[in-house]
Amino acid sequence: MMQTNSDKIRAFIFSNFLFDAEENALDNDTSFLEQGIIDSTGVLELVEWLEETFAMKVDDEELIPENLDSVNRLSQFITRKTA
């Protein structure tokens, strides 16, 4: 079974930021920043992972919450960038 972008993102967030959390601890619309899941250093880790995993370049002007601040926003961003 193929993993969706959302599945890959969730797996990355849980393995890197929410180590011991239950699967239901994160809704796909939950803000990473507002909930304190990811800080500024975490954003850099996230961007590095995005670029490696999805073979895409994240430009400085794209480092905004609208693109990176939830599973759903990230998934939509990846879809736009890799279309």
Long-range contacts (C-beta under 8 A, 24 or more apart in sequence): 4-75, 5-54, 5-74, 5-75, 5-78, 5-79, 6-71, 6-72, 6-75, 8-53, 9-71, 9-74, 9-75, 10-71, 12-46, 12-49, 12-53, 13-37, 13-38, 13-71, 16-42, 16-45, 16-49, 17-42, 26-71, 27-71, 28-70, 28-71, 28-72, 28-75, 29-70, 29-71, 29-72, 30-70, 30-71, 31-65, 31-69, 31-70, 32-68, 32-69, 32-70, 33-65, 33-69, 34-69, 43-68, 46-74, 50-74, 50-78, 54-78, 54-81, 54-82, 55-82, 56-81, 56-82
